[in-house]
Structure formats: C-alpha cells, structure tokens
Amino acid sequence: MTVGTQAERTQPGAAAHTHGPGVPERSRGERTTSFVVADFPVPTGREEDWRFTPMDRLVELHTGAPAQGPRPAWHVEAGSGIEVTTVSREDSRLGVTGAPGDRVAAQAWSAFPEALVVAVTGAPSDEGVPAHAHLTLTGQGGTAYGHTLVTSAAGSRAVVVLDHQGSGAWADNVEFDVADGADLTVISVQDWARDAVHLSAHRARLGQDSHLKHVVVTLGGDLVRITPSAGFTAPGGDVELLGLYLVGRGQHQEHRLFVDHAQPRCRSNVVYKGALEGEGAHSVWVGDVLIRAVAQGTDTYEVNRNLVLGDGARADSVPNLEIETGEIIGAGHASATGRFDDEQLFYLQSRGVPADEARRLVVRGFFAQLVQQLGLPELQDRLLATIDARLAAGGEVH
C-alpha cells in the first residue's frame, strides 16, 4: 500500500490503490484502498466484502449518512507513560498505517472532526508492569464518525483498552503504529446497547521485532462489523489477533481479518471463538492471510471456533490462506462450528449440577483460554458476568 503526505491524502485524486476500482483482484492484497470515498462504489451486498452483511441495517453508513445528533463522548483513564490528546484532522501522524479498505472506512476518514491520539511514550516500570490506559466511548444515540491512533514508542510496553458502550451509530478507523521492539496489547470491547450499530476498521503496522496482541470482544449492539488488518514494515514482527464474541437473538456480528506478510521472518497467530443463541443470531468470521514472495521464514496459523447453543442461529466461517513462497516455517488454518454438547451437559447434571449452571460452565470453558489472555482481572470479571447474564436470559440482549 502506498501512503502519501497529509496534503496528498486529503485531496481528491490522491487515493492510495493496490489496484484500480472495478478491476477484479487476483489476490487479497490487490483490493482497493483509498482515502477518497468516491473511489468505492456504494455496496449492494453482492460484493465479496459485503455478501454476509444485512445492508438494510447499516443506517445508511455505507451511503454517506451525515453526522447528526449528539456525538459519543470519551472518558479517559491513563497511567504514567501514556499521553492521550485530541488533535485536528490535519495532524501528519494520521493515516500512517494505510488507507481505508472499504467505503464506510473511507467515509469515516472524510467525516471525522477530530482524532484521539493515544501515545505510549515510556518503557515498563522497574517491576516490569506495562503502562495502562482505559478509554470508554459512550454513545449518545446519534450518528457519528471517529478516528483513533495508538502509537507505541520503540521499546515501550503497554495495555490499552477501548471500551464501547451506549447507543447510536458509530463508524471509525482505529490505527496502531507499533515501533521497533515495542510490545502493545490492545483490547477493543463492543458492549453496546441493543440498538447500536458499529462499523470499525482497525489497521496495524509493526516495526522490527515488535509485538502486538490485538483482542476483540463483541457482546452488544444490533449490528457490529470489525475489520482488523495487520502488516509488517521490517523482519521479526509478531502479531496475535484474538477474538471472543457472543451473539444473541437478532444480532449480527461480523469480524473480517487480514494479515499481510510482506516482510521475512514474521509471525502471526489468529484465534477467534464465538457462541450463538437465539432466533436470527448471525456471526460472520472471515480470516485472510497473505504470504508474499518476499516473506521467507513466515510462521502463521489461524483458527475460528463457533458454538451454537440452540436453534435459529447461524455461523459463517471462511478462512483463506494465500502463499506466494515455499520458504516458510509454517502456515495453516482451521475452522469448526458445532452444536452445544449434550453429552457434556448430561455428565455435569448426572453429578448434581443444575442444567443452567452446567450450561454456563460449558460456555465459560469454551471461552476460558481467550478470557485469560486479557490479563486484566477486573475486565475479565465484568465480561464473564455479562456472558452469564446473557446465557441466563436465553440469548436476549438488553
């Protein structure tokens, strides 16, 4: 992907393209990327990127809905070693990770009034504790666009939580610029109210010998569509893309990932797990991994697991692996969708565990490995309590 200067990016015709609009791509890496909204046709739902998405529930975010009503408000808690500021859209750091990859992301780029910058400036404490920030976005019921940039200085180590709550329609771009030797953990929580719509494009670029753990937790909302992508600028980068989602009655949750291996000796590991319950619950997971010809020594694996807890729910899972060189350490993918295990339930009930408690324990066990990856006990407890409440309500989302 080519990225121009700030002035070039904001002028019509200065789009960054991997291929021209309307030209069928031969590779995942050739899809159009651009800062210009008009370079993307209005999607109809027949396109590969949108074929699973219920377009009538996007509240016109894909056609250029204007911002209206109250904007969401950020509440920031940041410890030492992290600076959080608000900057104008002319700030030269914005857009550094690459251009948007779909029309909604391009619309969000063109429409955000100001951006939030989270700058990790310091190394871990003497005790090895990473810097920590918790940012909560509370929707106020309006339609709005936003932009967030998280930067990690060389050698720094930090955990940043982006917590989304409240109502409304929110479309944004979130960038992660991880410098050489930095270690960044980002946890994005979608705990919206039942009526919320959220479309978010996450883009990361990793420097030499850097590490990014990117965790997505999606629980609330009417329609949530998260599209994380990661690329490497130098050898030795390591990215983990982890996800947990619980889809209830009538909810649509979609996670589309892309890892672009364009540097040698880099590693990626993708693990997403979801549980679905209730009529009309629909999850979509698409995982694209591209290993380019120059990316010798790549080591990558992706897996998606779905647990269907009852009738009327649907899980679509599409792993894709594209390899342009044979000089790799390893590459693979796996996908599985299965129904709730009645034998496990019977086993627990036969030992005196009530049916509801047994069901909760099975689902907790399914999610346990990913929940432990959060590394924040207070957040873990909160999310597990939300999962328990949703299970007790039989898939209803409030």
C-alpha positions as CSV (number, residue, x, y, z in Angstrom):
1,M,0.0,0.0,0.0
2,T,1.2,3.5,-0.8
3,V,0.5,6.3,1.6
4,G,1.2,10.0,0.6
5,T,1.7,13.0,2.7
6,Q,-1.2,14.5,4.7
7,A,-1.8,17.1,2.0
8,E,-1.8,14.5,-0.8
9,R,-4.2,12.2,1.2
10,T,-6.8,14.8,1.7
11,Q,-7.0,16.0,-1.9
12,P,-9.3,14.3,-4.4
13,G,-7.4,12.0,-6.8
14,A,-4.6,11.3,-4.3
15,A,-6.0,7.9,-3.5
16,A,-3.8,5.0,-2.5
17,H,-4.6,2.0,-4.6
18,T,-3.4,-1.5,-4.7
19,H,-5.4,-1.8,-8.0
20,G,-7.9,0.3,-9.8
21,P,-11.6,0.5,-8.9
22,G,-13.6,-2.0,-10.8
23,V,-10.6,-4.2,-11.7
24,P,-11.1,-7.8,-10.4
25,E,-8.4,-8.6,-7.9
26,R,-6.2,-11.7,-8.3
27,S,-5.0,-11.6,-4.7
28,R,-6.3,-10.4,-1.3
29,G,-3.5,-7.8,-1.4
30,E,-4.9,-6.2,-4.5
31,R,-8.2,-4.9,-3.2
32,T,-8.7,-1.2,-3.5
33,T,-7.5,1.0,-0.7
34,S,-8.2,4.8,-0.8
35,F,-8.8,7.9,1.3
36,V,-11.3,9.1,-1.2
37,V,-14.9,7.9,-0.7
38,A,-15.8,8.1,-4.4
39,D,-13.2,5.5,-5.2
40,F,-15.5,2.9,-3.6
41,P,-18.9,2.2,-5.2
42,V,-21.9,2.1,-2.9
43,P,-22.0,-1.5,-1.8
44,T,-25.2,-3.5,-2.6
45,G,-24.5,-6.7,-0.6
46,R,-23.4,-8.7,-3.6
47,E,-19.7,-7.8,-3.2
48,E,-17.4,-10.3,-1.6
49,D,-16.7,-7.9,1.3
50,W,-20.4,-7.3,2.0
51,R,-22.2,-10.5,1.0
52,F,-22.9,-11.5,4.5
53,T,-23.9,-8.1,5.8
54,P,-27.5,-7.1,6.2
55,M,-27.3,-3.8,4.3
56,D,-30.7,-2.5,5.4
57,R,-29.4,-2.4,9.0
58,L,-26.4,-0.2,8.3
59,V,-28.5,3.0,8.9
60,E,-27.0,4.4,5.6
61,L,-23.4,4.5,6.9
62,H,-22.4,2.9,3.6
63,T,-24.1,5.6,1.5
64,G,-22.7,8.6,3.4
65,A,-25.2,9.3,6.2
66,P,-24.4,12.7,7.7
67,A,-23.3,13.0,11.3
68,Q,-26.3,14.1,13.3
69,G,-27.4,14.2,16.9
70,P,-25.1,14.1,19.9
71,R,-21.6,12.7,19.4
72,P,-20.2,9.9,21.6
73,A,-18.1,11.1,24.5
74,W,-14.7,9.7,25.5
75,H,-13.8,9.1,29.1
76,V,-10.0,8.6,29.6
77,E,-8.1,6.9,32.4
78,A,-4.4,6.8,31.6
79,G,-1.4,6.0,33.8
80,S,2.1,7.2,33.6
81,G,3.9,6.5,30.3
82,I,0.8,7.2,28.2
83,E,-0.4,10.5,26.8
84,V,-3.9,11.0,25.4
85,T,-4.6,14.1,23.3
86,T,-7.2,15.3,20.8
87,V,-5.8,16.5,17.5
88,S,-7.2,18.1,14.3
89,R,-7.6,16.0,11.2
90,E,-4.6,17.8,9.7
91,D,-2.2,16.1,12.1
92,S,0.5,14.4,9.9
93,R,0.5,11.2,12.0
94,L,-3.0,10.3,11.0
95,G,-3.3,7.7,8.2
96,V,0.2,6.5,8.6
97,T,-0.8,2.8,8.8
98,G,-2.5,2.8,5.4
99,A,-5.6,3.9,3.5
100,P,-9.2,2.7,4.2
101,G,-10.2,-0.6,2.5
102,D,-13.9,0.0,2.1
103,R,-16.5,2.7,1.6
104,V,-17.6,3.1,5.2
105,A,-14.0,3.4,6.4
106,A,-13.3,6.0,3.7
107,Q,-16.5,7.9,4.8
108,A,-15.3,7.8,8.4
109,W,-11.9,9.2,7.3
110,S,-13.5,12.0,5.4
111,A,-16.0,12.9,8.1
112,F,-14.3,12.8,11.5
113,P,-14.0,16.3,13.0
114,E,-11.0,15.5,15.3
115,A,-9.0,12.4,16.3
116,L,-7.9,10.9,19.6
117,V,-4.2,10.0,19.8
118,V,-3.0,7.6,22.5
119,A,0.8,7.8,22.6
120,V,2.7,5.2,24.6
121,T,5.9,7.1,25.5
122,G,7.5,5.1,28.3
123,A,9.1,1.8,29.0
124,P,7.7,-0.6,31.6
125,S,8.2,0.2,35.3
126,D,11.1,-1.2,37.2
127,E,8.7,-4.0,38.3
128,G,8.0,-4.8,34.6
129,V,4.4,-3.6,34.8
130,P,3.3,-2.2,31.4
131,A,1.7,1.2,31.1
132,H,-2.1,1.1,31.1
133,A,-4.9,3.2,29.7
134,H,-8.7,2.5,29.7
135,L,-10.7,4.7,27.3
136,T,-14.5,4.4,27.3
137,L,-16.6,5.7,24.4
138,T,-20.3,6.2,25.4
139,G,-22.7,6.6,22.5
140,Q,-25.4,9.2,22.9
141,G,-27.9,8.0,20.3
142,G,-26.7,10.0,17.3
143,T,-24.8,9.1,14.1
144,A,-21.1,9.9,14.2
145,Y,-17.7,9.2,12.7
146,G,-14.4,9.0,14.5
147,H,-10.7,8.3,14.3
148,T,-8.2,6.9,16.9
149,L,-4.5,6.5,16.6
150,V,-2.5,4.4,19.1
151,T,1.3,4.8,18.9
152,S,3.9,2.8,20.8
153,A,7.4,4.2,21.1
154,A,10.4,1.9,20.5
155,G,11.0,-0.5,23.4
156,S,7.8,0.5,25.2
157,R,5.2,-1.8,26.7
158,A,1.6,-1.0,27.3
159,V,-2.0,-2.2,27.5
160,V,-4.8,0.0,26.0
161,V,-8.5,-0.8,26.4
162,L,-11.0,0.7,24.0
163,D,-14.4,0.2,25.6
164,H,-17.6,1.0,23.6
165,Q,-20.9,1.4,25.3
166,G,-24.2,3.2,24.9
167,S,-26.4,3.7,21.8
168,G,-26.3,5.2,18.3
169,A,-24.4,4.6,15.0
170,W,-20.7,4.8,15.1
171,A,-18.2,4.3,12.2
172,D,-14.5,4.8,12.7
173,N,-10.9,4.0,11.8
174,V,-8.5,2.8,14.5
175,E,-4.8,2.8,13.8
176,F,-2.0,1.0,15.7
177,D,1.6,2.1,14.9
178,V,3.9,-0.2,16.8
179,A,7.6,0.9,16.7
180,D,10.7,-1.3,16.7
181,G,10.9,-3.5,19.8
182,A,7.6,-2.3,21.3
183,D,5.1,-4.6,22.9
184,L,1.5,-3.4,22.7
185,T,-1.7,-5.1,23.9
186,V,-5.0,-3.6,22.7
187,I,-8.4,-4.8,23.9
188,S,-11.4,-3.5,22.0
189,V,-14.7,-4.2,23.8
190,Q,-18.0,-3.8,22.0
191,D,-20.5,-3.8,24.8
192,W,-23.1,-1.6,23.1
193,A,-26.8,-1.3,23.9
194,R,-29.1,-3.4,21.9
195,D,-29.9,-0.8,19.2
196,A,-26.4,0.3,18.4
197,V,-24.6,0.0,15.0
198,H,-20.8,-0.1,14.9
199,L,-18.6,-0.4,11.9
200,S,-14.9,-0.1,12.6
201,A,-11.7,-0.6,10.5
202,H,-8.6,-1.5,12.6
203,R,-5.2,-1.2,10.9
204,A,-1.8,-2.0,12.4
205,R,1.7,-1.7,11.2
206,L,4.5,-3.4,13.1
207,G,8.2,-2.5,13.2
208,Q,11.2,-4.7,13.6
209,D,11.0,-7.3,16.4
210,S,7.8,-5.7,17.7
211,H,4.8,-7.5,19.2
212,L,1.1,-6.6,19.0
213,K,-1.7,-8.5,20.8
214,H,-5.0,-7.3,19.4
215,V,-8.1,-8.6,21.2
216,V,-11.7,-8.0,20.1
217,V,-14.6,-8.7,22.4
218,T,-18.0,-8.3,20.9
219,L,-21.1,-8.7,23.0
220,G,-23.7,-5.9,22.4
221,G,-25.2,-4.0,19.6
222,D,-27.7,-4.7,16.8
223,L,-25.0,-4.9,14.1
224,V,-21.3,-4.8,14.7
225,R,-18.7,-5.2,11.9
226,I,-15.0,-5.1,12.8
227,T,-12.3,-5.4,10.2
228,P,-8.8,-5.7,11.7
229,S,-5.7,-5.8,9.4
230,A,-2.0,-6.0,10.2
231,G,1.1,-5.5,8.1
232,F,4.9,-5.6,8.8
233,T,7.5,-2.9,7.9
234,A,10.6,-5.0,8.9
235,P,11.6,-8.5,9.9
236,G,10.8,-10.1,13.3
237,G,7.3,-8.7,13.9
238,D,4.8,-10.8,15.8
239,V,1.1,-10.2,15.8
240,E,-1.7,-12.1,17.7
241,L,-5.2,-11.4,16.6
242,L,-7.6,-12.8,19.2
243,G,-11.4,-12.5,19.4
244,L,-14.4,-13.5,21.5
245,Y,-18.0,-12.9,20.6
246,L,-21.4,-13.8,22.0
247,V,-24.2,-13.4,19.5
248,G,-27.8,-13.2,20.8
249,R,-31.3,-13.1,19.3
250,G,-31.4,-11.0,16.2
251,Q,-27.8,-9.8,16.4
252,H,-25.4,-9.6,13.5
253,Q,-21.7,-9.7,14.4
254,E,-19.1,-9.7,11.7
255,H,-15.3,-9.9,12.0
256,R,-13.1,-9.8,8.8
257,L,-9.4,-10.1,9.3
258,F,-6.4,-9.6,7.0
259,V,-2.8,-10.3,7.8
260,D,-0.3,-9.1,5.1
261,H,3.1,-10.9,5.4
262,A,5.3,-8.7,3.2
263,Q,8.5,-9.0,5.3
264,P,10.6,-12.0,6.1
265,R,10.7,-13.9,9.5
266,C,7.4,-12.5,10.9
267,R,4.8,-14.4,12.8
268,S,1.0,-14.2,13.1
269,N,-1.4,-16.2,15.2
270,V,-5.2,-15.7,14.9
271,V,-7.7,-17.3,17.3
272,Y,-11.4,-16.3,17.3
273,K,-14.2,-18.0,19.3
274,G,-17.9,-17.3,19.3
275,A,-21.1,-18.6,20.8
276,L,-24.5,-18.1,19.4
277,E,-28.0,-18.4,20.8
278,G,-31.4,-17.2,19.8
279,E,-33.5,-16.9,16.6
280,G,-31.7,-14.8,14.0
281,A,-28.4,-14.7,15.8
282,H,-25.7,-14.5,13.0
283,S,-22.0,-14.4,13.2
284,V,-19.5,-14.0,10.3
285,W,-15.8,-14.6,10.5
286,V,-13.5,-14.2,7.5
287,G,-9.8,-14.6,8.0
288,D,-7.4,-13.7,5.1
289,V,-3.7,-14.3,5.4
290,L,-1.4,-13.4,2.5
291,I,2.2,-14.5,2.5
292,R,4.0,-12.6,-0.3
293,A,7.0,-13.9,-2.2
294,V,9.5,-11.8,-0.2
295,A,8.2,-13.1,3.2
296,Q,10.5,-16.1,3.6
297,G,10.5,-17.6,7.1
298,T,6.9,-16.7,7.8
299,D,5.1,-18.6,10.6
300,T,1.3,-18.2,10.6
301,Y,-1.8,-20.0,11.8
302,E,-5.5,-19.0,12.1
303,V,-8.4,-20.7,13.8
304,N,-12.1,-20.0,14.2
305,R,-14.4,-22.0,16.5
306,N,-18.2,-21.5,16.9
307,L,-20.5,-23.0,19.4
308,V,-24.2,-22.9,18.5
309,L,-26.3,-23.1,21.7
310,G,-29.8,-23.5,20.1
311,D,-31.9,-23.5,17.0
312,G,-32.3,-20.5,14.7
313,A,-28.7,-19.3,14.9
314,R,-26.2,-19.3,12.0
315,A,-22.4,-19.0,11.9
316,D,-20.4,-18.4,8.7
317,S,-16.7,-19.1,8.9
318,V,-14.3,-18.5,6.0
319,P,-10.6,-19.0,6.4
320,N,-8.4,-18.1,3.5
321,L,-4.6,-18.6,3.1
322,E,-2.6,-17.3,0.1
323,I,1.0,-18.3,-0.2
324,E,3.5,-17.0,-2.8
325,T,6.6,-18.6,-1.5
326,G,7.6,-22.1,-0.3
327,E,10.3,-20.8,2.0
328,I,8.2,-20.6,5.2
329,I,8.3,-22.1,8.6
330,G,4.6,-23.0,8.7
331,A,1.2,-21.9,7.6
332,G,-2.3,-23.3,8.3
333,H,-5.9,-22.7,9.2
334,A,-8.8,-24.4,10.8
335,S,-12.5,-23.7,11.2
336,A,-15.2,-25.6,13.1
337,T,-18.8,-24.9,14.0
338,G,-20.7,-27.3,16.3
339,R,-23.8,-27.5,18.4
340,F,-23.8,-27.5,22.2
341,D,-22.5,-30.8,23.5
342,D,-25.5,-32.6,25.2
343,E,-23.1,-35.3,26.5
344,Q,-21.2,-32.7,28.5
345,L,-24.4,-31.3,29.8
346,F,-25.6,-34.8,30.8
347,Y,-22.3,-35.6,32.5
348,L,-22.5,-32.5,34.7
349,Q,-26.2,-33.0,35.5
350,S,-25.5,-36.6,36.5
351,R,-23.2,-35.2,39.1
352,G,-25.7,-32.9,40.6
353,V,-25.0,-29.7,38.7
354,P,-28.3,-27.9,37.7
355,A,-28.9,-27.6,34.0
356,D,-28.5,-23.8,33.8
357,E,-25.3,-23.9,35.8
358,A,-23.9,-26.8,33.7
359,R,-24.6,-24.9,30.5
360,R,-22.9,-21.8,31.9
361,L,-19.8,-23.8,32.9
362,V,-19.5,-25.4,29.4
363,V,-19.7,-22.0,27.7
364,R,-17.2,-20.5,30.2
365,G,-14.8,-23.4,29.5
366,F,-15.2,-22.7,25.8
367,F,-14.1,-19.1,26.3
368,A,-11.6,-19.6,29.1
369,Q,-8.4,-19.5,27.2
370,L,-9.3,-16.2,25.4
371,V,-10.6,-14.5,28.6
372,Q,-7.4,-15.3,30.4
373,Q,-5.4,-13.6,27.6
374,L,-6.9,-10.3,28.7
375,G,-4.7,-10.2,31.7
376,L,-7.0,-7.7,33.5
377,P,-8.9,-9.3,36.3
378,E,-11.5,-6.5,36.7
379,L,-12.3,-6.5,33.0
380,Q,-12.4,-10.3,32.9
381,D,-14.9,-10.5,35.7
382,R,-17.1,-7.9,34.1
383,L,-17.2,-9.7,30.7
384,L,-17.8,-13.1,32.3
385,A,-20.7,-11.5,34.3
386,T,-22.2,-10.1,31.1
387,I,-21.8,-13.5,29.4
388,D,-23.5,-15.3,32.4
389,A,-26.4,-12.8,32.3
390,R,-26.9,-13.2,28.6
391,L,-26.9,-17.0,29.0
392,A,-29.5,-16.8,31.8
393,A,-31.7,-14.6,29.5
394,G,-31.7,-17.2,26.8
395,G,-29.9,-15.0,24.2
396,E,-31.8,-11.8,24.8
397,V,-29.7,-8.6,24.6
398,H,-30.8,-5.6,26.6
